[in-house]
Amino acid sequence: MLIGFSQRYVQVCGSLSTDSDRIVLLNVCKGFVTVIGWDMAGDDETCSAILRYMLKSSAHEEYTIRQEALEVWTPCLSSARVTMVLQPMLPELVPVLLNNMVYHEQDYANMHQDFLTDDANQPDHAHEIQHRFHRDSQERRWGEEEDDEVGHNGAENSAWGQHWTARKAAASTLDNLAERFRNEILPMLLPHIEKRLTDSNWEVVESGVLALGAIARGCMNGLEEYLPNIMDMLLKHCQSPQPLLRTISCWS
């Protein structure tokens, strides 16, 4: 039924998009996720304007707004037309996704406390290196709470955490972009990853390793020539005193 009022709905969301209230902006982002998910944006110009707004919102200083805005990118790939509109924005989108993949306080709050202590001298358990961030876009669109990250040991025992976060949304988006664009995305992505892998902050390094794991399946052919260096780097980080960096290196 909403499709019959799609043009008016987009106009209302647009008129509210410059509001300063956090709740209003959060709901605008939710509205635009629905618009893109159902391909109700109309012409390419309107679609581009919405995606530009969501790109900006994906880097918003308010965490909840970023988290909601990040939900728009995977639904884009369900439409060939919207994918074409999105493609020129990829060089701007990639660094925004990578920034959101750095651990945030929300990730730590939902994480088992064992992962926050240095246990380098103790063997890692299987559930400690289990990372899954795929989530069905239709499930997310309708606000289902069940999280498919929960493994046999329960998500609360995982470094990945129990709840859906901006980090998970960004990593899932990067995975889906790699599956869609394959090696085409590597030139705009690898320089950012390389910079992160040499950063002095282990959390930034960890986000680079996560990015490599996220694109591994979609970009495997393009990454093949870099595999010796990648494996050396991952093996080194598997010995890191930071348990979360060890975990992500084992997973990647």
C-alpha positions as CSV (number, residue, x, y, z in Angstrom):
1,M,0.0,0.0,0.0
2,L,2.9,2.4,0.7
3,I,4.1,2.1,-2.9
4,G,1.0,4.0,-4.0
5,F,2.2,6.9,-1.9
6,S,5.9,6.5,-2.5
7,Q,6.5,9.9,-4.1
8,R,4.8,11.7,-1.2
9,Y,6.6,9.5,1.3
10,V,10.0,10.4,-0.2
11,Q,9.0,14.1,-0.2
12,V,8.1,13.9,3.5
13,C,11.3,12.1,4.4
14,G,13.3,14.7,2.4
15,S,11.6,17.6,4.2
16,L,12.5,16.1,7.5
17,S,16.1,15.2,6.6
18,T,17.5,18.6,7.7
19,D,15.9,18.4,11.2
20,S,18.2,18.6,14.1
21,D,16.4,16.1,16.4
22,R,18.1,12.8,16.7
23,I,14.9,10.7,16.7
24,V,13.6,12.5,13.6
25,L,16.8,11.8,11.7
26,L,16.9,8.2,12.9
27,N,13.4,7.7,11.5
28,V,14.3,9.5,8.3
29,C,17.1,7.0,7.8
30,K,14.7,4.1,8.5
31,G,12.3,5.6,5.9
32,F,15.0,5.9,3.3
33,V,16.1,2.3,3.9
34,T,12.5,1.3,3.2
35,V,12.4,3.5,0.1
36,I,15.6,1.9,-1.3
37,G,14.7,-1.6,-0.2
38,W,11.4,-1.4,-2.1
39,D,12.9,0.5,-5.0
40,M,10.5,3.4,-4.5
41,A,12.9,6.2,-5.1
42,G,11.5,7.0,-8.5
43,D,14.1,8.5,-11.0
44,D,17.8,8.1,-10.7
45,E,18.3,11.7,-9.6
46,T,16.1,11.2,-6.5
47,C,17.7,7.8,-5.8
48,S,21.2,9.4,-6.0
49,A,20.1,12.2,-3.6
50,I,18.8,9.7,-1.1
51,L,22.0,7.6,-1.3
52,R,24.1,10.8,-0.9
53,Y,22.2,11.6,2.2
54,M,22.6,8.1,3.6
55,L,26.3,8.2,2.8
56,K,26.6,11.4,4.9
57,S,24.4,9.8,7.6
58,S,26.6,6.7,7.7
59,A,29.4,9.0,9.0
60,H,27.2,10.9,11.4
61,E,28.6,11.7,14.8
62,E,25.6,10.1,16.5
63,Y,26.1,6.3,16.6
64,T,22.4,5.2,16.3
65,I,22.0,7.3,13.2
66,R,25.1,5.8,11.6
67,Q,23.9,2.3,12.5
68,E,20.6,2.8,10.9
69,A,22.0,4.6,7.8
70,L,24.4,1.7,7.2
71,E,21.4,-0.6,6.6
72,V,20.7,1.0,3.2
73,W,23.7,-0.3,1.3
74,T,22.9,-4.0,1.0
75,P,19.4,-3.5,-0.2
76,C,20.9,-1.3,-3.0
77,L,22.4,-4.4,-4.5
78,S,19.0,-6.0,-5.0
79,S,18.2,-3.6,-7.8
80,A,20.3,-3.4,-10.9
81,R,19.2,0.3,-11.4
82,V,20.0,1.3,-7.8
83,T,23.4,-0.6,-8.0
84,M,24.3,1.5,-11.1
85,V,23.4,4.7,-9.1
86,L,25.5,3.5,-6.2
87,Q,28.6,2.5,-8.2
88,P,30.1,6.1,-8.6
89,M,29.8,6.6,-4.9
90,L,31.9,3.5,-4.0
91,P,35.2,5.5,-3.5
92,E,33.5,7.6,-0.9
93,L,31.5,4.7,0.7
94,V,34.5,2.4,1.2
95,P,36.3,4.6,3.8
96,V,33.1,5.3,5.6
97,L,32.5,1.5,5.9
98,L,36.0,0.9,7.2
99,N,35.7,3.7,9.8
100,N,32.6,2.0,11.1
101,M,34.4,-1.3,11.4
102,V,36.6,-0.1,14.2
103,Y,35.4,-1.3,17.5
104,H,32.9,1.0,19.2
105,E,31.9,1.1,22.9
106,Q,28.6,-0.6,21.8
107,D,30.6,-3.6,20.5
108,Y,32.5,-3.8,23.8
109,A,29.3,-3.5,25.8
110,N,27.8,-6.6,24.1
111,M,31.0,-8.7,24.2
112,H,31.9,-11.4,26.6
113,Q,34.4,-10.0,29.1
114,D,36.9,-12.7,28.5
115,F,37.8,-11.0,25.2
116,L,38.8,-7.9,27.0
117,T,41.6,-9.5,29.0
118,D,45.1,-10.5,27.8
119,D,45.1,-14.3,27.7
120,A,47.8,-14.8,25.2
121,N,49.3,-17.7,27.1
122,Q,46.0,-19.6,27.1
123,P,44.7,-21.6,24.1
124,D,41.8,-20.0,22.1
125,H,38.5,-21.9,22.1
126,A,36.6,-22.6,18.9
127,H,33.8,-20.2,19.8
128,E,36.4,-17.4,20.4
129,I,37.3,-17.3,16.7
130,Q,33.8,-17.6,15.3
131,H,32.8,-14.6,13.3
132,R,29.7,-14.3,11.3
133,F,28.1,-11.1,10.2
134,H,25.6,-12.1,7.6
135,R,22.0,-11.1,8.2
136,D,19.1,-11.4,5.8
137,S,18.1,-8.0,4.5
138,Q,14.4,-8.8,4.6
139,E,14.7,-9.9,8.2
140,R,16.5,-6.7,9.1
141,R,14.0,-4.5,7.1
142,W,11.1,-5.8,9.1
143,G,12.9,-5.4,12.4
144,E,13.3,-9.0,13.4
145,E,15.3,-9.3,16.6
146,E,16.7,-12.8,16.1
147,D,20.4,-12.6,15.2
148,D,21.9,-15.3,13.1
149,E,25.3,-14.7,14.6
150,V,24.3,-17.0,17.5
151,G,26.3,-20.2,17.3
152,H,26.1,-23.4,19.2
153,N,27.7,-21.7,22.2
154,G,25.6,-18.6,22.0
155,A,26.6,-15.2,20.7
156,E,27.3,-14.0,24.2
157,N,30.3,-16.2,24.2
158,S,31.7,-14.7,21.0
159,A,34.0,-11.8,20.3
160,W,31.4,-10.8,17.7
161,G,28.8,-9.9,20.4
162,Q,25.2,-10.6,20.7
163,H,23.5,-7.6,19.1
164,W,23.5,-6.1,15.6
165,T,25.9,-3.1,15.5
166,A,27.3,-0.5,13.1
167,R,30.4,-2.6,12.9
168,K,28.5,-5.7,11.8
169,A,26.4,-3.7,9.3
170,A,29.5,-2.1,7.8
171,A,31.4,-5.5,7.6
172,S,28.3,-7.2,6.1
173,T,28.0,-4.4,3.5
174,L,31.6,-4.7,2.5
175,D,31.2,-8.4,2.1
176,N,28.2,-7.9,-0.1
177,L,29.9,-5.2,-2.2
178,A,32.8,-7.6,-2.8
179,E,30.4,-10.3,-3.9
180,R,28.7,-7.9,-6.3
181,F,31.7,-5.9,-7.7
182,R,34.4,-8.5,-7.3
183,N,37.9,-7.4,-8.2
184,E,36.6,-4.1,-9.4
185,I,36.4,-2.8,-5.9
186,L,40.0,-3.7,-4.9
187,P,41.8,-0.6,-6.3
188,M,39.6,1.7,-4.2
189,L,39.8,-0.6,-1.1
190,L,43.3,-2.0,-0.8
191,P,45.1,1.3,-0.2
192,H,42.8,2.0,2.8
193,I,43.3,-1.5,4.2
194,E,47.1,-1.3,3.8
195,K,47.1,2.0,5.7
196,R,45.1,0.5,8.5
197,L,47.3,-2.6,8.8
198,T,50.3,-0.4,9.6
199,D,48.5,1.9,12.1
200,S,49.9,2.2,15.6
201,N,46.4,1.7,17.1
202,W,45.6,-2.1,17.3
203,E,41.9,-1.4,17.0
204,V,42.5,0.2,13.6
205,V,44.7,-2.7,12.6
206,E,42.0,-5.1,13.6
207,S,39.5,-3.3,11.4
208,G,41.8,-3.8,8.5
209,V,42.1,-7.5,9.2
210,L,38.3,-7.7,9.4
211,A,38.0,-5.9,6.0
212,L,40.3,-8.5,4.5
213,G,38.2,-11.3,5.8
214,A,35.0,-9.6,4.6
215,I,36.3,-9.3,1.0
216,A,38.1,-12.6,0.9
217,R,35.4,-14.6,-0.8
218,G,34.2,-12.0,-3.3
219,C,37.7,-10.8,-4.3
220,M,39.7,-14.0,-3.9
221,N,41.0,-13.9,-7.5
222,G,42.3,-10.4,-7.2
223,L,43.8,-11.1,-3.8
224,E,45.7,-14.2,-4.9
225,E,48.9,-12.3,-5.7
226,Y,48.9,-10.7,-2.3
227,L,48.3,-14.0,-0.4
228,P,51.9,-14.6,0.8
229,N,52.2,-11.2,2.4
230,I,48.6,-11.5,3.8
231,M,49.4,-14.9,5.3
232,D,52.6,-13.6,6.9
233,M,50.7,-10.6,8.4
234,L,47.8,-12.8,9.7
235,L,50.2,-15.3,11.3
236,K,52.1,-12.5,13.0
237,H,48.8,-11.0,14.4
238,C,47.8,-14.5,15.6
239,Q,50.6,-14.0,18.2
240,S,49.3,-10.5,19.2
241,P,49.0,-9.8,22.9
242,Q,45.5,-8.3,22.1
243,P,43.0,-11.2,22.2
244,L,40.6,-9.5,19.8
245,L,43.3,-9.0,17.2
246,R,44.3,-12.7,17.5
247,T,40.7,-13.7,17.1
248,I,40.1,-11.7,13.9
249,S,43.4,-12.9,12.4
250,C,42.5,-16.5,13.0
251,W,39.1,-16.0,11.5
252,S,40.3,-14.1,8.4
